[in-house]
Amino acid sequence: MALEDLKQRINRNLTKSDVPMASAVEKNIPIYDCSALDGALEVGENREALKSEIADNLLTGSGVFVLKHAYADTSVIDAATAAFKKIIEAEKKSKESGADHFAAAGANDRIWNSLEKLCLASPETFVAYHSNLWIELASEAWLGPAYQMTAQVNLVRPGGQAQEAHCDYHLGFLTADQVRSYPPHVHAFSQQLTLQGAIAHCDMPIESGTTKLLPFSQTWSQNYLRYRDADVRALFEERHVQLPLEKGDLLFFSPGLFHAAGSNVTPDTERLANLLQVSSAFGYPLERVNRVTMCKQTYPVLAASSLTDTETRAIVASIAEGYPFPTSLDTDPPVGGLAPKSQQQLMHEGLAENWSAEKFNDELDAREAKRRH
């Protein structure tokens, strides 16, 4: 029955009347021609109308949209591409390999934290590249002000294989068992905390492996729980759509939308995209807490205590970080899974294996060192 619900949802059609400010609707995806959106970047009714239309489509519509010609001058894209390729070559010489999400490590070239790395490598290029007002408009439409930008470059050469269908950060990076531990309302609001985007750094025909998308799938309540299931992935492969992109285009979609990078079957196109992962300001706690110190102070007490397993879980939840992000994915990659080990997982592991306080402190320090860069 759940799969039938998904089928009914993706059988919908998005019409031009649903997205009146779009220049076209292709394969249920609204296409906005930035050169024709007069006044949309200025404070006023047009801007607010476009933001509202974008947000409605991300929430209850097809869940994806394209901003064509968002970079009217693509020379800044070329400058950023040159900088990214230098970073890729430098990193290849300095490290063995980096684990990747939803694809085998080494299947493509990835730059984690391309935001900071471009800033440090070429601040002039960074300023020209990331001052794009269409990125700001899309981010504010979904997340409001004070959002936090991160970015990761993905370069897929001819022969690069497709990813498996998946959802994205936050719940998309957890195992199915971990996802089940979160109540249904968290599944609903998780995808409202982030926005996925991509900046096309070259002309991308579908054959180069542009992102495979399943419009309307973000409205399915089982999306984070079931994207790994064989029947869901088979449906995705049967029903997904792809669009060609041009250099300077922007693609944005809900993190709850089923999607996957396609296979690059071209003979000569190196598909390079800078993947934007934008987060709501509301992901921060109220206070800064030194949880490393708290872990070290309490570990000997817990190791000598007679607390039950459930009591131990309760107290560790108040001491240690249960979520492994943010981290430095260069030095703390998701080896063997979708996410690195959290403080809570490390603490439970030490208690279960009767580590000494010294060994726990050493393991904790090593973990924290990997998370910094």
C-alpha positions as CSV (number, residue, x, y, z in Angstrom):
1,M,0.0,0.0,0.0
2,A,2.8,2.4,0.8
3,L,4.3,2.0,-2.7
4,E,0.9,2.6,-4.2
5,D,0.8,5.9,-2.3
6,L,4.1,6.9,-3.8
7,K,2.9,6.0,-7.3
8,Q,-0.2,8.1,-6.9
9,R,1.9,11.0,-5.7
10,I,4.4,10.9,-8.6
11,N,1.5,10.5,-11.1
12,R,0.6,14.2,-10.6
13,N,1.3,16.8,-13.3
14,L,2.6,20.2,-12.6
15,T,1.0,22.8,-14.9
16,K,2.1,26.3,-15.9
17,S,-0.8,27.7,-13.8
18,D,0.8,26.1,-10.7
19,V,4.0,28.1,-11.3
20,P,2.9,31.2,-13.2
21,M,6.3,33.0,-12.9
22,A,8.1,30.1,-14.6
23,S,8.9,30.4,-18.3
24,A,8.1,26.7,-18.9
25,V,7.4,23.4,-17.2
26,E,9.5,20.5,-18.5
27,K,9.0,17.0,-17.1
28,N,7.1,18.4,-14.1
29,I,10.0,20.7,-13.4
30,P,9.5,24.5,-13.5
31,I,12.1,26.4,-15.5
32,Y,12.7,30.0,-14.6
33,D,14.6,32.2,-17.1
34,C,16.5,34.6,-14.9
35,S,16.9,37.0,-17.8
36,A,13.2,37.4,-18.1
37,L,12.3,37.8,-14.4
38,D,12.1,41.5,-14.2
39,G,12.4,42.9,-10.7
40,A,12.7,39.6,-9.0
41,L,16.1,40.5,-7.4
42,E,14.8,43.8,-6.1
43,V,13.0,44.1,-2.8
44,G,9.3,44.2,-3.6
45,E,6.2,42.3,-4.7
46,N,7.8,40.4,-7.6
47,R,10.6,39.0,-5.4
48,E,8.2,37.9,-2.7
49,A,5.9,36.3,-5.2
50,L,8.7,34.3,-6.7
51,K,10.0,33.2,-3.3
52,S,6.5,32.1,-2.3
53,E,6.0,30.2,-5.6
54,I,9.4,28.5,-5.2
55,A,8.6,27.5,-1.6
56,D,5.2,26.1,-2.4
57,N,6.6,24.0,-5.2
58,L,9.4,22.6,-2.9
59,L,6.9,21.8,-0.2
60,T,3.8,20.4,-1.9
61,G,4.6,20.6,-5.6
62,S,7.2,18.8,-7.7
63,G,10.0,19.6,-5.2
64,V,12.6,20.8,-7.8
65,F,13.2,23.8,-10.1
66,V,15.8,25.2,-12.4
67,L,17.1,28.8,-12.7
68,K,18.4,29.2,-16.2
69,H,21.2,31.7,-17.0
70,A,21.6,32.5,-13.3
71,Y,25.2,33.5,-14.1
72,A,24.7,35.9,-17.0
73,D,28.5,36.2,-17.2
74,T,30.0,32.7,-17.1
75,S,33.6,33.8,-17.0
76,V,33.4,33.6,-13.2
77,I,32.3,29.9,-13.6
78,D,35.4,29.3,-15.7
79,A,37.6,30.9,-13.1
80,A,36.1,28.8,-10.4
81,T,36.4,25.7,-12.5
82,A,40.1,26.3,-13.0
83,A,40.6,26.8,-9.3
84,F,38.6,23.7,-8.4
85,K,40.7,21.5,-10.8
86,K,43.9,22.8,-9.2
87,I,42.5,21.8,-5.8
88,I,41.6,18.4,-7.1
89,E,45.1,17.8,-8.5
90,A,46.7,19.0,-5.2
91,E,44.5,16.8,-3.1
92,K,45.2,13.8,-5.2
93,K,48.9,14.2,-4.4
94,S,48.3,14.7,-0.7
95,K,45.9,12.0,0.2
96,E,45.0,8.4,-0.8
97,S,41.3,8.7,-1.4
98,G,38.1,10.1,0.0
99,A,34.9,8.1,0.8
100,D,31.9,9.3,-1.1
101,H,28.1,9.3,-0.4
102,F,25.9,6.9,-2.3
103,A,28.7,5.9,-4.7
104,A,32.0,3.9,-4.5
105,A,35.0,5.9,-3.4
106,G,37.1,6.8,-6.4
107,A,34.3,6.7,-8.8
108,N,34.5,10.5,-9.3
109,D,36.6,13.4,-8.1
110,R,35.1,15.1,-5.0
111,I,36.1,18.3,-3.2
112,W,34.7,18.4,0.3
113,N,34.2,21.9,1.7
114,S,34.7,23.6,-1.7
115,L,33.2,26.8,-0.2
116,E,36.2,27.3,2.2
117,K,38.8,25.9,-0.2
118,L,37.8,28.2,-3.0
119,C,37.8,31.2,-0.6
120,L,41.4,30.4,0.5
121,A,42.7,29.5,-3.0
122,S,41.3,32.6,-4.8
123,P,39.3,35.1,-2.6
124,E,38.6,37.3,-5.7
125,T,37.1,34.5,-7.6
126,F,35.2,33.3,-4.5
127,V,33.6,36.8,-4.0
128,A,32.5,37.1,-7.6
129,Y,31.2,33.5,-7.7
130,H,29.3,33.3,-4.4
131,S,27.8,36.8,-4.6
132,N,25.2,35.5,-7.1
133,L,21.8,37.0,-6.1
134,W,19.8,34.0,-7.5
135,I,21.5,31.7,-5.0
136,E,20.5,34.1,-2.2
137,L,16.9,34.3,-3.5
138,A,16.5,30.5,-3.7
139,S,18.0,30.0,-0.3
140,E,15.9,32.6,1.4
141,A,12.7,31.4,-0.3
142,W,13.1,28.0,1.4
143,L,15.1,28.8,4.6
144,G,14.6,32.5,5.3
145,P,17.5,34.7,6.3
146,A,20.7,33.8,8.2
147,Y,21.1,30.5,6.3
148,Q,24.4,28.7,6.4
149,M,26.1,27.8,3.0
150,T,28.3,24.8,2.4
151,A,29.4,23.3,-0.9
152,Q,31.0,20.2,-2.4
153,V,32.4,19.8,-5.9
154,N,31.6,16.7,-7.9
155,L,33.6,16.0,-11.1
156,V,32.4,12.9,-13.1
157,R,34.4,11.9,-16.1
158,P,33.3,9.9,-19.1
159,G,32.5,6.4,-17.8
160,G,31.5,7.6,-14.3
161,Q,28.7,5.4,-13.0
162,A,25.3,6.5,-11.6
163,Q,24.5,6.8,-7.9
164,E,21.8,4.8,-6.3
165,A,18.5,6.7,-5.6
166,H,18.6,8.4,-2.2
167,C,17.4,11.3,-0.1
168,D,19.8,13.8,1.5
169,Y,20.9,15.5,4.6
170,H,19.8,15.2,7.5
171,L,17.9,11.9,7.7
172,G,19.1,10.7,4.3
173,F,22.6,10.2,5.9
174,L,21.3,7.9,8.6
175,T,20.7,4.2,8.5
176,A,17.2,2.9,8.2
177,D,17.2,1.8,11.8
178,Q,18.4,5.2,12.9
179,V,15.7,6.9,10.8
180,R,13.0,4.7,12.5
181,S,14.1,6.1,15.9
182,Y,12.9,9.5,14.9
183,P,9.1,10.3,15.1
184,P,7.1,10.9,12.0
185,H,6.9,14.7,12.5
186,V,10.7,14.9,12.4
187,H,10.7,13.1,9.0
188,A,8.4,15.9,7.8
189,F,10.4,18.9,9.1
190,S,13.8,17.5,8.4
191,Q,13.6,18.2,4.7
192,Q,12.5,21.8,5.5
193,L,15.8,22.5,7.3
194,T,18.1,22.3,4.2
195,L,18.1,23.0,0.5
196,Q,20.0,21.1,-2.1
197,G,21.5,23.0,-5.1
198,A,23.9,22.6,-7.9
199,I,25.8,25.1,-10.0
200,A,26.5,23.8,-13.6
201,H,30.1,24.4,-14.5
202,C,29.7,23.2,-18.1
203,D,27.0,22.4,-20.6
204,M,25.5,19.1,-19.4
205,P,23.6,17.0,-21.9
206,I,21.5,14.2,-20.3
207,E,24.1,11.7,-21.5
208,S,26.7,13.3,-19.2
209,G,24.7,12.0,-16.2
210,T,22.7,15.0,-15.1
211,T,20.8,14.4,-11.8
212,K,18.0,11.9,-12.0
213,L,15.0,13.3,-10.2
214,L,11.6,11.9,-9.2
215,P,9.2,14.9,-9.0
216,F,6.7,14.9,-6.1
217,S,8.5,12.1,-4.2
218,Q,9.4,14.6,-1.4
219,T,5.7,14.6,-0.4
220,W,5.8,10.9,0.5
221,S,6.0,10.3,4.2
222,Q,8.0,7.1,3.8
223,N,10.8,8.7,1.7
224,Y,13.6,8.6,4.3
225,L,12.6,5.2,5.5
226,R,12.3,3.4,2.2
227,Y,14.6,5.0,-0.4
228,R,16.9,2.0,0.0
229,D,14.2,-0.6,-0.7
230,A,14.5,-2.5,-3.9
231,D,10.9,-1.9,-5.1
232,V,11.3,1.9,-4.5
233,R,14.6,2.1,-6.3
234,A,13.1,0.1,-9.2
235,L,10.3,2.5,-9.4
236,F,12.7,5.4,-9.3
237,E,14.7,3.9,-12.2
238,E,11.5,3.5,-14.2
239,R,10.0,6.9,-13.6
240,H,12.8,9.4,-13.0
241,V,13.4,12.3,-15.2
242,Q,16.5,14.2,-16.3
243,L,17.1,17.7,-17.8
244,P,20.0,19.0,-19.7
245,L,21.7,22.0,-18.1
246,E,23.9,24.8,-19.5
247,K,26.9,26.4,-17.9
248,G,25.7,28.9,-15.3
249,D,22.3,27.2,-14.7
250,L,21.2,26.5,-11.1
251,L,19.3,23.4,-10.0
252,F,17.6,23.3,-6.6
253,F,15.5,20.6,-5.0
254,S,14.2,19.4,-1.6
255,P,16.5,17.1,0.2
256,G,13.6,14.7,0.6
257,L,13.2,14.3,-3.1
258,F,14.5,10.9,-4.5
259,H,17.4,11.7,-6.7
260,A,20.8,10.3,-7.9
261,A,23.6,11.4,-10.2
262,G,23.4,9.7,-13.6
263,S,26.0,7.8,-15.5
264,N,28.3,9.8,-17.8
265,V,28.1,7.9,-21.1
266,T,29.6,10.7,-23.2
267,P,33.0,10.3,-24.8
268,D,34.4,13.7,-23.8
269,T,32.2,15.6,-21.3
270,E,33.7,16.1,-17.8
271,R,30.6,16.9,-15.8
272,L,31.5,19.3,-13.1
273,A,29.0,20.7,-10.6
274,N,29.4,22.5,-7.4
275,L,26.8,21.0,-5.0
276,L,25.3,23.5,-2.6
277,Q,24.0,22.3,0.7
278,V,22.3,25.2,2.5
279,S,21.2,24.9,6.1
280,S,18.6,26.7,8.2
281,A,19.9,29.0,10.9
282,F,17.7,27.1,13.3
283,G,19.9,24.1,13.5
284,Y,22.0,25.6,16.3
285,P,21.5,25.0,20.0
286,L,21.1,27.9,22.4
287,E,24.4,27.6,24.2
288,R,28.0,26.5,23.4
289,V,28.9,23.5,25.5
290,N,32.3,21.8,25.8
291,R,31.2,18.3,25.4
292,V,34.7,16.9,25.0
293,T,35.5,18.0,28.5
294,M,32.2,16.7,29.8
295,C,32.8,13.3,28.2
296,K,36.2,13.0,29.8
297,Q,35.0,14.1,33.2
298,T,32.1,11.6,33.3
299,Y,33.5,8.6,31.5
300,P,35.3,7.2,34.7
301,V,32.1,7.8,36.7
302,L,30.0,5.9,34.2
303,A,32.5,3.1,33.8
304,A,32.4,2.5,37.6
305,S,28.6,3.0,37.9
306,S,25.9,0.4,38.3
307,L,23.5,2.2,35.9
308,T,21.3,0.1,33.7
309,D,21.8,0.2,29.9
310,T,18.8,2.4,29.5
311,E,19.9,4.8,32.3
312,T,23.3,4.9,30.6
313,R,21.8,5.8,27.3
314,A,19.8,8.6,29.0
315,I,22.8,10.2,30.7
316,V,25.1,9.9,27.6
317,A,22.4,11.7,25.6
318,S,22.9,14.7,27.9
319,I,26.7,14.5,27.8
320,A,27.9,13.7,24.3
321,E,27.0,14.8,20.8
322,G,24.7,12.2,19.2
323,Y,25.1,13.7,15.7
324,P,28.4,13.4,13.8
325,F,28.0,16.6,11.7
326,P,29.4,19.1,11.1
327,T,32.8,17.6,10.5
328,S,35.7,17.8,8.1
329,L,34.9,15.1,5.5
330,D,38.5,15.3,4.2
331,T,39.9,13.8,7.4
332,D,36.7,12.3,8.9
333,P,35.0,10.6,5.9
334,P,32.0,8.4,6.1
335,V,34.0,5.2,5.8
336,G,31.8,2.1,6.0
337,G,28.6,4.0,6.1
338,L,26.9,7.3,5.4
339,A,28.2,9.2,8.4
340,P,31.2,9.1,10.7
341,K,31.0,7.9,14.3
342,S,29.4,10.3,16.8
343,Q,30.6,11.1,20.3
344,Q,27.8,9.1,21.8
345,Q,28.6,6.0,19.7
346,L,32.3,6.3,20.8
347,M,31.3,6.6,24.5
348,H,28.9,3.6,24.3
349,E,31.6,1.6,22.5
350,G,34.2,2.4,25.3
351,L,31.8,1.5,28.1
352,A,30.7,-1.8,26.4
353,E,34.4,-2.8,25.8
354,N,35.6,-1.7,29.2
355,W,38.1,0.8,27.9
356,S,40.2,2.6,30.5
357,A,39.7,6.3,30.9
358,E,43.1,6.9,29.3
359,K,42.1,4.8,26.2
360,F,38.8,6.6,25.9
361,N,40.4,10.0,26.2
362,D,42.9,9.0,23.5
363,E,40.2,7.7,21.2
364,L,38.1,10.8,21.8
365,D,41.0,13.2,21.1
366,A,41.8,11.3,17.9
367,R,38.1,11.6,16.8
368,E,38.1,15.3,17.5
369,A,41.3,15.8,15.7
370,K,39.9,14.2,12.6
371,R,36.8,16.5,12.7
372,R,39.0,19.6,12.6
373,H,41.1,20.7,9.6
